[in-house]
Amino acid sequence: MFEKEMHQCREVLKDKTVSMALDGWSNVHNEPIVCVTVTTEEGHIYLSDTVDTSGNAHTAEYLEEIAVSSVQKTELEFGCHVRSIVTDNAANVAKMRNNLQGAAKKMTQHLKCDNSVTL
C-alpha cells in the first residue's frame, strides 16, 4: 500500500513547483517529530517527510539541517521543485529562516513575509 501511494505521489508531483511546510508535532506515542508537507499550485497537499527529532533540541541550526535535507530529499524522491518554505514564527524557526539565506549553494533565498522563505 505504501509503495502504491508513493508511486502516485511521484506521478502527481513530478516537475511541479511546490511550497514546503515544516512543523513540529508529537506523534500518538508523544514522541517529537517534524512533519514536512508540500503544496502544489493547485492547492493539493502531500506528506513528503517525517523526521524523528527525539534527543535533539529544536535549535535554529538543527531545524536548518532538517529543512535543507527535506528539500533535497523531496526534490530527489518526487521530482518536484521546492521554491518556498513556510513555517510558524517561533524564535528558533525565525532564526532558521535567516540562517537558510546562506545555507545551500543552489538555494537563492529572499524572505517573504515573516514566516516563509522563497528559494
C-alpha positions as a Python dict, from the first residue, in 0.01 Angstrom:
ca = {
    (1, 'M'): (0, 0, 0),
    (2, 'F'): (277, 244, 94),
    (3, 'E'): (465, 191, -233),
    (4, 'K'): (144, 238, -431),
    (5, 'E'): (81, 572, -258),
    (6, 'M'): (442, 682, -306),
    (7, 'H'): (420, 598, -676),
    (8, 'Q'): (102, 803, -711),
    (9, 'C'): (263, 1097, -531),
    (10, 'R'): (567, 1078, -759),
    (11, 'E'): (340, 1084, -1064),
    (12, 'V'): (146, 1387, -938),
    (13, 'L'): (446, 1586, -811),
    (14, 'K'): (690, 1520, -1097),
    (15, 'D'): (809, 1852, -1245),
    (16, 'K'): (568, 2053, -1026),
    (17, 'T'): (669, 2366, -841),
    (18, 'V'): (572, 2328, -476),
    (19, 'S'): (578, 2512, -147),
    (20, 'M'): (713, 2319, 151),
    (21, 'A'): (581, 2350, 507),
    (22, 'L'): (764, 2228, 818),
    (23, 'D'): (612, 2199, 1164),
    (24, 'G'): (694, 2023, 1487),
    (25, 'W'): (447, 1778, 1636),
    (26, 'S'): (418, 1490, 1880),
    (27, 'N'): (305, 1158, 1738),
    (28, 'V'): (49, 927, 1904),
    (29, 'H'): (326, 797, 2133),
    (30, 'N'): (411, 1156, 2237),
    (31, 'E'): (746, 1138, 2052),
    (32, 'P'): (871, 1463, 1894),
    (33, 'I'): (868, 1475, 1513),
    (34, 'V'): (886, 1732, 1238),
    (35, 'C'): (635, 1679, 959),
    (36, 'V'): (710, 1811, 613),
    (37, 'T'): (440, 1866, 354),
    (38, 'V'): (440, 2009, 5),
    (39, 'T'): (157, 2204, -153),
    (40, 'T'): (110, 2225, -529),
    (41, 'E'): (-1, 2535, -716),
    (42, 'E'): (-344, 2371, -735),
    (43, 'G'): (-360, 2355, -354),
    (44, 'H'): (-311, 1979, -315),
    (45, 'I'): (-109, 1885, -5),
    (46, 'Y'): (119, 1579, 25),
    (47, 'L'): (321, 1449, 319),
    (48, 'S'): (679, 1434, 192),
    (49, 'D'): (885, 1362, 502),
    (50, 'T'): (873, 1299, 876),
    (51, 'V'): (1178, 1340, 1096),
    (52, 'D'): (1214, 1184, 1441),
    (53, 'T'): (1368, 1459, 1649),
    (54, 'S'): (1398, 1260, 1974),
    (55, 'G'): (1704, 1362, 2172),
    (56, 'N'): (1765, 1677, 1967),
    (57, 'A'): (1697, 2029, 2083),
    (58, 'H'): (1499, 2225, 1825),
    (59, 'T'): (1770, 2484, 1771),
    (60, 'A'): (1774, 2701, 1461),
    (61, 'E'): (2078, 2512, 1335),
    (62, 'Y'): (1917, 2171, 1379),
    (63, 'L'): (1595, 2286, 1212),
    (64, 'E'): (1803, 2430, 927),
    (65, 'E'): (1962, 2086, 875),
    (66, 'I'): (1614, 1931, 863),
    (67, 'A'): (1489, 2193, 616),
    (68, 'V'): (1782, 2157, 377),
    (69, 'S'): (1773, 1777, 399),
    (70, 'S'): (1396, 1770, 342),
    (71, 'V'): (1419, 1997, 36),
    (72, 'Q'): (1690, 1777, -115),
    (73, 'K'): (1506, 1454, -30),
    (74, 'T'): (1173, 1580, -163),
    (75, 'E'): (1318, 1706, -489),
    (76, 'L'): (1508, 1380, -540),
    (77, 'E'): (1230, 1139, -442),
    (78, 'F'): (936, 1320, -601),
    (79, 'G'): (1099, 1509, -889),
    (80, 'C'): (937, 1837, -789),
    (81, 'H'): (1090, 2181, -740),
    (82, 'V'): (1066, 2334, -392),
    (83, 'R'): (1053, 2712, -427),
    (84, 'S'): (940, 2827, -82),
    (85, 'I'): (933, 2712, 277),
    (86, 'V'): (650, 2806, 512),
    (87, 'T'): (693, 2781, 888),
    (88, 'D'): (548, 2915, 1209),
    (89, 'N'): (704, 3221, 1367),
    (90, 'A'): (868, 3077, 1679),
    (91, 'A'): (1201, 3241, 1762),
    (92, 'N'): (1408, 2932, 1674),
    (93, 'V'): (1227, 2897, 1341),
    (94, 'A'): (1265, 3268, 1259),
    (95, 'K'): (1640, 3230, 1319),
    (96, 'M'): (1641, 2917, 1099),
    (97, 'R'): (1484, 3118, 814),
    (98, 'N'): (1756, 3380, 850),
    (99, 'N'): (2024, 3108, 852),
    (100, 'L'): (1881, 2950, 536),
    (101, 'Q'): (1974, 3256, 334),
    (102, 'G'): (2334, 3138, 327),
    (103, 'A'): (2286, 2762, 366),
    (104, 'A'): (2278, 2562, 43),
    (105, 'K'): (2466, 2686, -263),
    (106, 'K'): (2178, 2614, -502),
    (107, 'M'): (1926, 2794, -285),
    (108, 'T'): (1896, 3163, -351),
    (109, 'Q'): (1650, 3287, -96),
    (110, 'H'): (1456, 3600, -25),
    (111, 'L'): (1240, 3637, 283),
    (112, 'K'): (875, 3683, 204),
    (113, 'C'): (661, 3791, 499),
    (114, 'D'): (761, 3690, 846),
    (115, 'N'): (708, 3319, 808),
    (116, 'S'): (825, 3197, 471),
    (117, 'V'): (1141, 3169, 267),
    (118, 'T'): (1137, 3178, -110),
    (119, 'L'): (1401, 2956, -268),
}
